[in-house]
């Protein structure tokens, strides 16, 4: 079993929504009040205070829509709000906001702008999380066509796009193509001296996943240890990064045949996910599937079956509660 069988594209994409919800848009920082409102929303979101986060984002949206309105600023706030709704499995609400943001970004920046690429990536994550992969595929192709256009070679935006493209290769079990992309992304992030920033932890975990798939166990363990050390030095790391760290660690330990450590990491991830999201959220199902893979690998078939069936029940319940609309095709080029 490869890491990508458990650590899926949906959760790779989910990290964008969790940790990079603010679009990097021209003129965004010109409005200090909007910056403050969005920052407050992101802080509450990171700590699972979703109702409070929604209030801040909606206030920012009302302010941004007042004349003279900047389409890209409105799009950025819509992406923040849509990412919040995606976290809560409010898929129909999230889709509506992302589609509106996509239309604004296309009109303001053009169909091949970086802003469009960012909105597309959030839509891809939404459809994967909601189990609608048939809607994901045309968006992935569109994203791949424009992700690297007009980006400075040493920019953090390029590093993010490289990481996203690497995750697409991982999702197709092609770690050989993914690994050099993650390596280049890491070099860019390191050049910005961002060791305590989220992008650094993110790309370390991605590189660990690819390395482990290719049998480079020592490299993978080293990247996981490095990411863990940085996270431990953070004052208040977001629960999402703790979940991703524990899941990635568990799967690397699984490949290294270190069963006790793999199981402990997965149990820790599950505890954090249930505490942050509640027992019936799709993120909990994602962790449960990985717990099942670890337990099955080390012969605990009955426990693995229990986790797998619980994950299925969670996903069925969420899919039934949040049907998606049919409007995406209007925005494809």
FISE-475643 format. One record per residue: residue number from 1; residue in three letters; chain; y, x, z of N, C-alpha, C in turn. Coordinates in steps of 0.02 Angstrom, whole numbers, plus 50000, padded with zeros to 5 digits. Example, Ala and Ser with C-alpha at 12.3 -4.5 7.8 and 13.67 -1.06 7.14 Angstrom:
BEGIN
SITE  pos  code  unit    n.v    n.u    n.w   ca.v   ca.u   ca.w    c.v    c.u    c.w
SITE    1   Ala     A  49716  50660  50390  49775  50615  50390  49835  50660  50390
SITE    2   Ser     A  49888  50642  50354  49947  50684  50357  50002  50645  50394
END
This chain:
BEGIN
SITE  pos  code  unit    n.v    n.u    n.w   ca.v   ca.u   ca.w    c.v    c.u    c.w
SITE    1   Unk     A  49940  50042  50000  50000  50000  50000  50062  50044  50000
SITE    2   Unk     A  50109  50030  49956  50171  50068  49955  50222  50036  50000
SITE    3   Unk     A  50272  50075  50017  50325  50049  50059  50359  49989  50026
SITE    4   Unk     A  50367  49991  49961  50402  49937  49928  50363  49872  49930
SITE    5   Unk     A  50299  49874  49946  50262  49812  49955  50284  49775  50017
SITE    6   Unk     A  50312  49812  50065  50335  49780  50126  50410  49778  50130
SITE    7   Unk     A  50441  49835  50118  50515  49840  50122  50541  49820  50054
SITE    8   Unk     A  50553  49755  50044  50562  49728  49977  50633  49735  49953
SITE    9   Unk     A  50642  49722  49887  50708  49723  49858  50755  49675  49893
SITE   10   Unk     A  50729  49619  49914  50772  49571  49949  50806  49600  50010
SITE   11   Unk     A  50769  49640  50048  50801  49669  50108  50842  49730  50092
SITE   12   Unk     A  50825  49766  50038  50872  49818  50017  50939  49787  50001
SITE   13   Unk     A  50937  49733  49962  50999  49699  49943  51032  49669  50004
SITE   14   Unk     A  50991  49643  50049  51019  49614  50108  51064  49662  50146
SITE   15   Unk     A  51048  49726  50144  51090  49775  50179  51160  49776  50150
SITE   16   Unk     A  51167  49765  50085  51235  49762  50057  51272  49704  50089
SITE   17   Unk     A  51240  49648  50090  51274  49589  50119  51288  49600  50193
SITE   18   Unk     A  51243  49634  50228  51253  49644  50300  51309  49694  50315
SITE   19   Unk     A  51308  49750  50279  51349  49806  50300  51409  49820  50256
SITE   20   Unk     A  51411  49794  50195  51465  49810  50148  51494  49746  50119
SITE   21   Unk     A  51508  49698  50162  51525  49632  50138  51595  49629  50108
SITE   22   Unk     A  51637  49677  50121  51705  49675  50094  51707  49709  50027
SITE   23   Unk     A  51723  49672  49975  51728  49703  49909  51782  49757  49908
SITE   24   Unk     A  51768  49811  49872  51818  49862  49862  51860  49842  49802
SITE   25   Unk     A  51914  49808  49815  51954  49779  49762  52024  49807  49762
SITE   26   Unk     A  52054  49817  49703  52123  49840  49700  52169  49793  49737
SITE   27   Unk     A  52213  49821  49777  52262  49780  49812  52238  49749  49876
SITE   28   Unk     A  52173  49760  49892  52146  49727  49952  52185  49747  50015
SITE   29   Unk     A  52201  49812  50022  52232  49835  50083  52307  49819  50087
SITE   30   Unk     A  52335  49790  50034  52406  49775  50034  52423  49719  50083
SITE   31   Unk     A  52375  49678  50098  52387  49623  50144  52356  49639  50212
SITE   32   Unk     A  52397  49666  50257  52370  49687  50322  52342  49628  50361
SITE   33   Unk     A  52373  49570  50354  52349  49512  50392  52280  49491  50368
SITE   34   Unk     A  52269  49493  50302  52203  49476  50276  52152  49528  50298
SITE   35   Unk     A  52171  49591  50296  52127  49644  50319  52106  49632  50391
SITE   36   Unk     A  52152  49612  50433  52137  49600  50503  52090  49540  50511
SITE   37   Unk     A  52104  49486  50475  52063  49426  50480  51991  49439  50457
SITE   38   Unk     A  51985  49475  50401  51918  49490  50376  51882  49538  50423
SITE   39   Unk     A  51918  49586  50450  51888  49633  50497  51861  49597  50559
SITE   40   Unk     A  51899  49549  50584  51875  49510  50641  51812  49470  50623
SITE   41   Unk     A  51812  49441  50563  51753  49404  50542  51692  49448  50536
SITE   42   Unk     A  51701  49508  50508  51645  49553  50501  51618  49577  50568
SITE   43   Unk     A  51663  49587  50615  51641  49609  50682  51599  49555  50715
SITE   44   Unk     A  51621  49493  50711  51582  49438  50741  51515  49429  50703
SITE   45   Unk     A  51517  49436  50638  51456  49429  50599  51404  49482  50618
SITE   46   Unk     A  51428  49544  50626  51383  49599  50643  51347  49588  50709
SITE   47   Unk     A  51377  49549  50753  51347  49537  50818  51315  49467  50823
SITE   48   Unk     A  51305  49436  50765  51270  49372  50764  51310  49313  50787
SITE   49   Unk     A  51376  49321  50793  51420  49266  50814  51445  49231  50751
SITE   50   Unk     A  51400  49193  50720  51413  49168  50653  51467  49114  50651
SITE   51   Unk     A  51470  49071  50701  51521  49019  50701  51590  49050  50705
SITE   52   Unk     A  51598  49099  50749  51663  49132  50755  51680  49170  50691
SITE   53   Unk     A  51631  49203  50661  51643  49239  50599  51667  49192  50544
SITE   54   Unk     A  51635  49134  50540  51654  49086  50489  51727  49064  50497
SITE   55   Unk     A  51748  49053  50559  51817  49032  50571  51867  49084  50547
SITE   56   Unk     A  51852  49148  50560  51897  49202  50538  51899  49206  50462
SITE   57   Unk     A  51841  49202  50430  51839  49207  50357  51874  49148  50324
SITE   58   Unk     A  51865  49088  50351  51898  49030  50323  51974  49034  50331
SITE   59   Unk     A  51996  49061  50387  52068  49070  50396  52095  49121  50345
SITE   60   Unk     A  52057  49175  50335  52078  49225  50285  52080  49194  50215
SITE   61   Unk     A  52031  49152  50200  52029  49119  50134  52089  49074  50124
SITE   62   Unk     A  52107  49036  50175  52166  48992  50169  52229  49033  50157
SITE   63   Unk     A  52235  49089  50192  52294  49132  50182  52295  49162  50112
SITE   64   Unk     A  52236  49185  50089  52233  49219  50024  52247  49171  49967
SITE   65   Unk     A  52232  49107  49976  52241  49059  49922  52313  49033  49917
SITE   66   Unk     A  52354  49050  49967  52424  49028  49962  52461  49069  49909
SITE   67   Unk     A  52505  49037  49870  52543  49074  49819  52588  49126  49851
SITE   68   Unk     A  52597  49184  49819  52562  49205  49757  52493  49232  49775
SITE   69   Unk     A  52442  49204  49744  52374  49220  49762  52346  49275  49717
SITE   70   Unk     A  52309  49322  49746  52275  49374  49708  52202  49353  49697
SITE   71   Unk     A  52180  49344  49635  52111  49323  49623  52059  49370  49653
SITE   72   Unk     A  52073  49436  49651  52024  49483  49677  52021  49481  49753
SITE   73   Unk     A  52078  49468  49786  52077  49461  49859  52038  49398  49878
SITE   74   Unk     A  52049  49344  49842  52011  49282  49856  51937  49295  49844
SITE   75   Unk     A  51920  49330  49790  51850  49344  49776  51818  49385  49832
SITE   76   Unk     A  51855  49434  49858  51828  49475  49912  51813  49434  49974
SITE   77   Unk     A  51857  49387  49991  51844  49345  50050  51787  49297  50037
SITE   78   Unk     A  51782  49271  49977  51726  49227  49960  51660  49264  49966
SITE   79   Unk     A  51658  49328  49948  51597  49367  49955  51579  49376  50028
SITE   80   Unk     A  51629  49390  50070  51616  49395  50142  51586  49330  50169
SITE   81   Unk     A  51616  49275  50151  51592  49211  50176  51523  49194  50148
SITE   82   Unk     A  51513  49209  50084  51447  49197  50055  51393  49239  50087
SITE   83   Unk     A  51410  49303  50103  51361  49346  50136  51344  49318  50205
SITE   84   Unk     A  51394  49291  50240  51381  49260  50305  51334  49201  50298
SITE   85   Unk     A  51345  49159  50248  51301  49102  50237  51231  49124  50217
SITE   86   Unk     A  51225  49178  50179  51159  49203  50160  51121  49224  50223
SITE   87   Unk     A  51155  49257  50270  51122  49277  50332  51094  49218  50369
SITE   88   Unk     A  51127  49161  50363  51106  49101  50399  51058  49058  50358
SITE   89   Unk     A  51037  49083  50300  50993  49046  50254  51027  48983  50228
SITE   90   Unk     A  51093  48983  50225  51130  48927  50195  51141  48944  50121
SITE   91   Unk     A  51086  48941  50084  51085  48970  50018  51129  48931  49968
SITE   92   Unk     A  51129  48866  49972  51169  48826  49926  51243  48840  49936
SITE   93   Unk     A  51264  48843  49999  51335  48859  50013  51352  48930  49989
SITE   94   Unk     A  51307  48977  50000  51319  49046  49980  51324  49051  49904
SITE   95   Unk     A  51279  49018  49868  51279  49020  49796  51345  48994  49768
SITE   96   Unk     A  51368  48939  49795  51431  48909  49772  51489  48959  49779
SITE   97   Unk     A  51492  48994  49835  51547  49041  49847  51540  49103  49802
SITE   98   Unk     A  51480  49129  49794  51470  49188  49752  51487  49173  49679
SITE   99   Unk     A  51469  49114  49656  51485  49096  49587  51560  49090  49576
SITE  100   Unk     A  51594  49063  49625  51667  49059  49620  51697  49130  49621
SITE  101   Unk     A  51671  49173  49665  51695  49242  49667  51681  49278  49601
SITE  102   Unk     A  51624  49265  49572  51606  49297  49509  51655  49276  49454
SITE  103   Unk     A  51671  49212  49451  51718  49189  49400  51787  49220  49409
SITE  104   Unk     A  51809  49226  49471  51874  49257  49484  51874  49331  49466
SITE  105   Unk     A  51820  49366  49484  51816  49438  49469  51813  49450  49394
SITE  106   Unk     A  51777  49408  49358  51772  49416  49285  51840  49404  49253
SITE  107   Unk     A  51876  49354  49277  51941  49338  49247  51992  49392  49262
SITE  108   Unk     A  51991  49419  49323  52042  49467  49343  52026  49538  49321
SITE  109   Unk     A  51963  49559  49325  51945  49628  49311  51907  49639  49247
SITE  110   Unk     A  51886  49584  49215  51846  49591  49155  51772  49587  49171
SITE  111   Unk     A  51730  49569  49121  51659  49557  49133  51619  49619  49152
SITE  112   Unk     A  51647  49680  49142  51611  49741  49158  51645  49781  49212
SITE  113   Unk     A  51682  49748  49255  51718  49783  49308  51672  49795  49368
SITE  114   Unk     A  51694  49842  49411  51656  49857  49471  51653  49796  49518
SITE  115   Unk     A  51708  49757  49520  51708  49697  49561  51655  49648  49539
SITE  116   Unk     A  51646  49640  49474  51594  49596  49448  51526  49622  49468
SITE  117   Unk     A  51516  49688  49463  51451  49716  49482  51435  49702  49555
SITE  118   Unk     A  51485  49707  49599  51473  49694  49670  51454  49622  49683
SITE  119   Unk     A  51488  49575  49650  51471  49505  49660  51401  49491  49633
SITE  120   Unk     A  51384  49520  49575  51317  49511  49548  51265  49535  49597
SITE  121   Unk     A  51278  49591  49630  51228  49618  49677  51217  49570  49735
SITE  122   Unk     A  51270  49538  49759  51261  49488  49812  51223  49427  49787
SITE  123   Unk     A  51235  49406  49726  51197  49350  49698  51123  49368  49692
SITE  124   Unk     A  51110  49429  49669  51040  49451  49665  51007  49447  49733
SITE  125   Unk     A  51041  49471  49784  51013  49468  49852  51001  49397  49875
SITE  126   Unk     A  51047  49353  49859  51040  49283  49877  50977  49253  49845
SITE  127   Unk     A  50968  49264  49780  50911  49234  49746  50845  49264  49769
SITE  128   Unk     A  50844  49328  49785  50783  49358  49811  50767  49329  49880
SITE  129   Unk     A  50817  49327  49924  50807  49300  49991  50782  49228  49988
SITE  130   Unk     A  50808  49190  49940  50790  49119  49934  50725  49108  49895
SITE  131   Unk     A  50695  49162  49872  50632  49155  49837  50639  49132  49765
SITE  132   Unk     A  50699  49143  49735  50710  49121  49667  50717  49181  49620
SITE  133   Unk     A  50663  49217  49613  50664  49279  49575  50676  49267  49501
SITE  134   Unk     A  50660  49209  49476  50673  49196  49405  50747  49197  49389
SITE  135   Unk     A  50789  49182  49439  50861  49185  49430  50887  49257  49440
SITE  136   Unk     A  50848  49297  49475  50868  49365  49488  50866  49409  49426
SITE  137   Unk     A  50815  49401  49384  50802  49450  49331  50859  49459  49281
SITE  138   Unk     A  50889  49404  49255  50945  49416  49209  51005  49449  49242
SITE  139   Unk     A  51014  49435  49307  51069  49467  49343  51056  49541  49354
SITE  140   Unk     A  50994  49559  49367  50977  49629  49374  50993  49668  49310
SITE  141   Unk     A  50975  49638  49253  50989  49672  49190  51064  49680  49180
SITE  142   Unk     A  51101  49627  49196  51174  49631  49189  51203  49683  49236
SITE  143   Unk     A  51178  49685  49298  51202  49734  49346  51189  49805  49322
SITE  144   Unk     A  51128  49817  49298  51111  49884  49275  51156  49908  49218
SITE  145   Unk     A  51179  49861  49177  51221  49879  49121  51291  49901  49142
SITE  146   Unk     A  51316  49875  49198  51386  49888  49215  51395  49926  49281
SITE  147   Unk     A  51342  49939  49318  51349  49966  49386  51383  50034  49387
SITE  148   Unk     A  51372  50076  49337  51397  50144  49339  51458  50155  49294
SITE  149   Unk     A  51484  50102  49264  51540  50109  49218  51604  50125  49255
SITE  150   Unk     A  51641  50174  49229  51709  50189  49252  51714  50206  49326
SITE  151   Unk     A  51663  50236  49354  51665  50257  49424  51674  50333  49428
SITE  152   Unk     A  51720  50358  49469  51727  50430  49477  51662  50461  49501
SITE  153   Unk     A  51645  50520  49476  51579  50549  49491  51567  50565  49564
SITE  154   Unk     A  51620  50574  49604  51611  50591  49674  51632  50535  49721
SITE  155   Unk     A  51636  50474  49696  51661  50419  49736  51605  50385  49776
SITE  156   Unk     A  51623  50356  49832  51575  50318  49871  51551  50256  49833
SITE  157   Unk     A  51593  50231  49788  51571  50174  49746  51513  50195  49701
SITE  158   Unk     A  51518  50256  49675  51462  50282  49633  51399  50290  49676
SITE  159   Unk     A  51408  50316  49736  51350  50324  49781  51317  50256  49795
SITE  160   Unk     A  51358  50205  49806  51330  50139  49818  51291  50113  49758
SITE  161   Unk     A  51321  50122  49698  51287  50099  49638  51222  50138  49625
SITE  162   Unk     A  51223  50203  49637  51162  50242  49630  51108  50216  49677
SITE  163   Unk     A  51128  50201  49739  51079  50175  49787  51051  50108  49764
SITE  164   Unk     A  51094  50065  49739  51070  50000  49716  51021  50007  49658
SITE  165   Unk     A  51037  50050  49610  50991  50061  49554  50926  50091  49578
SITE  166   Unk     A  50929  50136  49627  50868  50164  49655  50824  50110  49686
SITE  167   Unk     A  50856  50062  49719  50817  50008  49750  50783  49964  49699
SITE  168   Unk     A  50814  49957  49641  50781  49919  49588  50718  49955  49566
SITE  169   Unk     A  50721  50021  49558  50661  50059  49540  50609  50054  49595
SITE  170   Unk     A  50630  50058  49658  50582  50051  49713  50546  49984  49710
SITE  171   Unk     A  50584  49932  49695  50555  49865  49692  50502  49860  49638
SITE  172   Unk     A  50507  49904  49587  50457  49905  49534  50408  49962  49544
SITE  173   Unk     A  50403  49986  49606  50355  50038  49624  50363  50101  49582
SITE  174   Unk     A  50424  50119  49568  50437  50180  49530  50480  50227  49573
SITE  175   Unk     A  50450  50256  49623  50486  50299  49669  50508  50364  49637
SITE  176   Unk     A  50474  50385  49584  50493  50448  49550  50562  50442  49518
SITE  177   Unk     A  50578  50384  49492  50645  50374  49465  50696  50360  49520
SITE  178   Unk     A  50673  50328  49574  50719  50310  49628  50742  50371  49667
SITE  179   Unk     A  50697  50418  49680  50713  50473  49726  50773  50515  49703
SITE  180   Unk     A  50778  50536  49640  50837  50576  49621  50902  50537  49625
SITE  181   Unk     A  50899  50471  49617  50960  50430  49625  50982  50431  49697
SITE  182   Unk     A  50935  50423  49743  50952  50426  49814  50977  50495  49834
SITE  183   Unk     A  50947  50547  49804  50969  50615  49819  51041  50626  49797
SITE  184   Unk     A  51058  50603  49737  51128  50610  49714  51175  50569  49757
SITE  185   Unk     A  51154  50509  49776  51196  50467  49819  51208  50502  49886
SITE  186   Unk     A  51156  50533  49914  51163  50567  49978  51212  50625  49972
SITE  187   Unk     A  51208  50662  49919  51253  50719  49910  51326  50696  49906
SITE  188   Unk     A  51338  50639  49874  51406  50613  49870  51430  50592  49939
SITE  189   Unk     A  51388  50556  49975  51407  50532  50042  51420  50592  50088
SITE  190   Unk     A  51378  50642  50085  51388  50701  50127  51453  50737  50110
SITE  191   Unk     A  51472  50737  50047  51534  50770  50027  51595  50735  50056
SITE  192   Unk     A  51587  50672  50075  51642  50635  50107  51641  50642  50183
SITE  193   Unk     A  51596  50683  50208  51591  50695  50280  51582  50628  50318
SITE  194   Unk     A  51537  50587  50292  51528  50520  50319  51465  50514  50361
SITE  195   Unk     A  51448  50567  50398  51384  50567  50433  51378  50512  50485
SITE  196   Unk     A  51433  50488  50512  51428  50435  50561  51444  50366  50531
SITE  197   Unk     A  51450  50364  50464  51466  50302  50430  51402  50269  50405
SITE  198   Unk     A  51408  50204  50394  51352  50165  50372  51320  50190  50308
SITE  199   Unk     A  51359  50211  50257  51326  50233  50195  51277  50291  50206
SITE  200   Unk     A  51291  50334  50254  51247  50392  50265  51179  50369  50292
SITE  201   Unk     A  51180  50325  50341  51117  50300  50369  51078  50262  50315
SITE  202   Unk     A  51114  50223  50277  51083  50182  50225  51045  50225  50175
SITE  203   Unk     A  51077  50278  50148  51044  50317  50097  50989  50361  50126
SITE  204   Unk     A  50995  50382  50188  50940  50418  50220  50877  50375  50224
SITE  205   Unk     A  50885  50313  50243  50827  50268  50247  50798  50254  50178
SITE  206   Unk     A  50841  50247  50129  50816  50236  50061  50777  50297  50037
SITE  207   Unk     A  50805  50357  50049  50769  50417  50026  50704  50424  50064
SITE  208   Unk     A  50702  50406  50128  50640  50409  50166  50587  50364  50135
SITE  209   Unk     A  50607  50304  50114  50560  50258  50083  50530  50287  50019
SITE  210   Unk     A  50573  50314  49976  50549  50343  49913  50505  50404  49926
SITE  211   Unk     A  50526  50448  49971  50487  50508  49986  50418  50490  50013
SITE  212   Unk     A  50416  50441  50057  50351  50422  50086  50305  50393  50033
SITE  213   Unk     A  50332  50353  49987  50291  50327  49933  50260  50382  49890
SITE  214   Unk     A  50296  50437  49884  50272  50492  49842  50229  50542  49881
SITE  215   Unk     A  50216  50527  49944  50175  50571  49985  50211  50628  50017
SITE  216   Unk     A  50278  50627  50014  50317  50680  50046  50331  50660  50119
SITE  217   Unk     A  50279  50659  50158  50283  50631  50225  50332  50669  50269
SITE  218   Unk     A  50331  50734  50265  50376  50774  50307  50449  50759  50292
SITE  219   Unk     A  50466  50754  50228  50535  50738  50209  50554  50669  50234
SITE  220   Unk     A  50508  50621  50228  50523  50553  50249  50534  50550  50325
SITE  221   Unk     A  50491  50583  50363  50499  50584  50435  50565  50618  50456
SITE  222   Unk     A  50584  50670  50419  50646  50704  50434  50706  50659  50422
SITE  223   Unk     A  50706  50621  50368  50761  50576  50353  50765  50519  50405
SITE  224   Unk     A  50707  50493  50425  50706  50441  50475  50734  50467  50542
SITE  225   Unk     A  50713  50528  50560  50738  50557  50623  50813  50568  50621
SITE  226   Unk     A  50837  50589  50563  50909  50601  50554  50948  50535  50560
SITE  227   Unk     A  50923  50483  50527  50955  50418  50531  50954  50391  50602
SITE  228   Unk     A  50899  50402  50636  50893  50378  50705  50942  50414  50751
SITE  229   Unk     A  50951  50478  50741  50997  50517  50783  51069  50493  50772
SITE  230   Unk     A  51088  50479  50710  51155  50455  50696  51166  50387  50727
SITE  231   Unk     A  51116  50343  50720  51121  50276  50749  51127  50279  50824
SITE  232   Unk     A  51090  50324  50856  51092  50330  50929  51161  50352  50953
SITE  233   Unk     A  51197  50388  50911  51263  50411  50929  51318  50360  50918
SITE  234   Unk     A  51301  50302  50889  51351  50250  50877  51362  50209  50940
SITE  235   Unk     A  51424  50188  50952  51439  50150  51012  51405  50083  51014
SITE  236   Unk     A  51405  50049  50957  51379  49980  50956  51350  49965  50887
SITE  237   Unk     A  51293  49994  50870  51266  49983  50802  51247  49910  50791
SITE  238   Unk     A  51261  49887  50731  51245  49818  50714  51169  49807  50717
SITE  239   Unk     A  51148  49747  50738  51076  49734  50740  51041  49744  50674
SITE  240   Unk     A  51076  49730  50618  51044  49737  50553  51023  49809  50539
SITE  241   Unk     A  51064  49857  50558  51044  49926  50545  50987  49946  50591
SITE  242   Unk     A  50985  49919  50651  50930  49934  50696  50865  49906  50669
SITE  243   Unk     A  50868  49846  50640  50808  49816  50610  50784  49859  50552
SITE  244   Unk     A  50830  49879  50508  50810  49918  50450  50783  49986  50470
SITE  245   Unk     A  50814  50016  50520  50789  50081  50544  50718  50075  50570
SITE  246   Unk     A  50705  50024  50610  50638  50016  50639  50586  49998  50587
SITE  247   Unk     A  50604  49955  50539  50556  49937  50486  50540  49998  50443
SITE  248   Unk     A  50592  50034  50422  50580  50093  50381  50539  50145  50419
SITE  249   Unk     A  50555  50155  50483  50517  50202  50524  50444  50181  50528
SITE  250   Unk     A  50433  50116  50539  50365  50091  50544  50324  50103  50482
SITE  251   Unk     A  50356  50093  50423  50319  50102  50361  50307  50176  50345
SITE  252   Unk     A  50354  50218  50365  50343  50290  50357  50286  50313  50403
SITE  253   Unk     A  50286  50289  50465  50231  50306  50510  50164  50280  50484
SITE  254   Unk     A  50166  50221  50452  50105  50193  50423  50077  50241  50371
SITE  255   Unk     A  50119  50266  50327  50096  50313  50275  50071  50378  50306
SITE  256   Unk     A  50099  50396  50364  50079  50457  50398  50018  50447  50443
SITE  257   Unk     A  49991  50385  50442  49932  50367  50483  49946  50376  50557
SITE  258   Unk     A  50007  50361  50578  50025  50364  50649  50032  50292  50673
SITE  259   Unk     A  49973  50263  50688  49968  50191  50700  50008  50166  50759
SITE  260   Unk     A  50004  50200  50815  50038  50177  50875  50114  50175  50864
SITE  261   Unk     A  50140  50227  50832  50212  50229  50820  50234  50178  50768
SITE  262   Unk     A  50192  50167  50718  50207  50116  50668  50210  50047  50699
SITE  263   Unk     A  50161  50031  50741  50159  49966  50773  50218  49957  50821
SITE  264   Unk     A  50234  50009  50859  50290  50005  50906  50356  49993  50869
SITE  265   Unk     A  50366  50027  50812  50427  50018  50774  50433  49946  50749
SITE  266   Unk     A  50378  49919  50723  50380  49851  50697  50392  49800  50753
SITE  267   Unk     A  50362  49810  50810  50374  49764  50866  50447  49767  50888
SITE  268   Unk     A  50476  49826  50887  50546  49833  50904  50590  49796  50854
SITE  269   Unk     A  50574  49803  50789  50612  49768  50737  50607  49693  50746
SITE  270   Unk     A  50548  49669  50762  50538  49597  50771  50578  49571  50831
SITE  271   Unk     A  50578  49608  50885  50615  49588  50944  50690  49583  50929
SITE  272   Unk     A  50717  49632  50893  50788  49632  50876  50803  49573  50829
SITE  273   Unk     A  50760  49562  50780  50772  49508  50732  50771  49440  50765
SITE  274   Unk     A  50722  49429  50809  50718  49364  50842  50777  49353  50889
SITE  275   Unk     A  50798  49406  50923  50855  49400  50969  50920  49387  50931
SITE  276   Unk     A  50927  49419  50873  50990  49413  50835  50993  49349  50794
SITE  277   Unk     A  50938  49331  50762  50938  49274  50715  50904  49211  50741
SITE  278   Unk     A  50865  49217  50793  50824  49161  50814  50755  49167  50782
SITE  279   Unk     A  50706  49127  50806  50636  49137  50787  50618  49113  50717
SITE  280   Unk     A  50662  49077  50683  50642  49044  50621  50685  49064  50561
SITE  281   Unk     A  50714  49123  50564  50757  49147  50509  50716  49187  50459
SITE  282   Unk     A  50736  49187  50394  50699  49227  50344  50694  49301  50360
SITE  283   Unk     A  50744  49330  50394  50739  49400  50413  50680  49411  50461
SITE  284   Unk     A  50668  49363  50505  50610  49368  50549  50546  49366  50508
SITE  285   Unk     A  50544  49324  50456  50486  49322  50412  50475  49389  50377
SITE  286   Unk     A  50529  49420  50355  50525  49486  50323  50493  49537  50371
SITE  287   Unk     A  50516  49538  50433  50488  49585  50481  50415  49569  50496
SITE  288   Unk     A  50399  49505  50501  50330  49485  50514  50283  49508  50459
SITE  289   Unk     A  50305  49504  50397  50263  49527  50342  50248  49602  50348
SITE  290   Unk     A  50298  49639  50369  50287  49711  50379  50243  49725  50439
SITE  291   Unk     A  50252  49686  50492  50207  49691  50550  50135  49679  50530
SITE  292   Unk     A  50125  49627  50488  50058  49611  50465  50027  49668  50425
SITE  293   Unk     A  50068  49701  50382  50042  49756  50343  50018  49814  50387
SITE  294   Unk     A  50058  49828  50439  50040  49882  50484  49976  49865  50523
SITE  295   Unk     A  49974  49805  50550  49916  49784  50590  49852  49784  50547
SITE  296   Unk     A  49858  49760  50486  49800  49757  50442  49775  49827  50425
SITE  297   Unk     A  49823  49873  50414  49805  49942  50396  49764  49975  50451
SITE  298   Unk     A  49778  49957  50514  49744  49989  50570  49691  49945  50602
SITE  299   Unk     A  49666  49897  50562  49607  49859  50581  49617  49799  50625
SITE  300   Unk     A  49680  49781  50639  49693  49723  50682  49703  49661  50638
SITE  301   Unk     A  49649  49639  50607  49653  49588  50556  49674  49519  50583
SITE  302   Unk     A  49651  49501  50642  49668  49436  50670  49742  49432  50686
SITE  303   Unk     A  49768  49484  50718  49840  49485  50733  49881  49487  50669
SITE  304   Unk     A  49857  49523  50620  49892  49527  50556  49896  49458  50523
SITE  305   Unk     A  49842  49421  50527  49839  49355  50497  49888  49307  50532
SITE  306   Unk     A  49894  49313  50597  49940  49270  50635  50012  49283  50613
SITE  307   Unk     A  50030  49346  50607  50098  49363  50586  50111  49340  50514
SITE  308   Unk     A  50062  49350  50471  50071  49331  50401  50080  49255  50394
SITE  309   Unk     A  50041  49217  50430  50046  49144  50425  50112  49119  50455
SITE  310   Unk     A  50135  49150  50508  50200  49131  50537  50256  49145  50487
SITE  311   Unk     A  50252  49202  50453  50302  49219  50402  50303  49166  50347
SITE  312   Unk     A  50245  49145  50325  50241  49094  50273  50273  49029  50295
SITE  313   Unk     A  50260  49009  50357  50289  48946  50382  50365  48950  50383
SITE  314   Unk     A  50391  49007  50404  50464  49015  50407  50494  49009  50338
SITE  315   Unk     A  50464  49042  50289  50492  49042  50222  50487  48973  50189
SITE  316   Unk     A  50432  48939  50200  50425  48871  50173  50478  48825  50203
SITE  317   Unk     A  50488  48829  50268  50538  48786  50301  50608  48801  50276
SITE  318   Unk     A  50625  48863  50266  50693  48880  50243  50703  48862  50171
SITE  319   Unk     A  50653  48872  50130  50660  48854  50059  50669  48779  50051
SITE  320   Unk     A  50632  48742  50091  50637  48669  50087  50704  48643  50110
SITE  321   Unk     A  50737  48679  50155  50800  48656  50183  50860  48676  50141
SITE  322   Unk     A  50851  48724  50096  50909  48752  50061  50896  48759  49986
SITE  323   Unk     A  50890  48703  49950  50881  48708  49878  50942  48738  49844
SITE  324   Unk     A  50931  48776  49792  50987  48808  49757  51011  48765  49699
SITE  325   Unk     A  51073  48774  49681  51102  48738  49624  51080  48769  49558
SITE  326   Unk     A  51108  48743  49505  51087  48764  49438  51145  48790  49396
SITE  327   Unk     A  51195  48817  49428  51257  48833  49392  51262  48905  49368
SITE  328   Unk     A  51213  48948  49384  51221  49019  49371  51227  49034  49297
SITE  329   Unk     A  51192  48999  49254  51192  49017  49183  51261  49014  49151
SITE  330   Unk     A  51306  48976  49180  51373  48970  49152  51412  49035  49156
SITE  331   Unk     A  51388  49081  49198  51426  49143  49210  51393  49204  49178
SITE  332   Unk     A  51338  49195  49143  51304  49252  49112  51334  49267  49044
SITE  333   Unk     A  51338  49332  49028  51365  49352  48963  51310  49382  48920
END
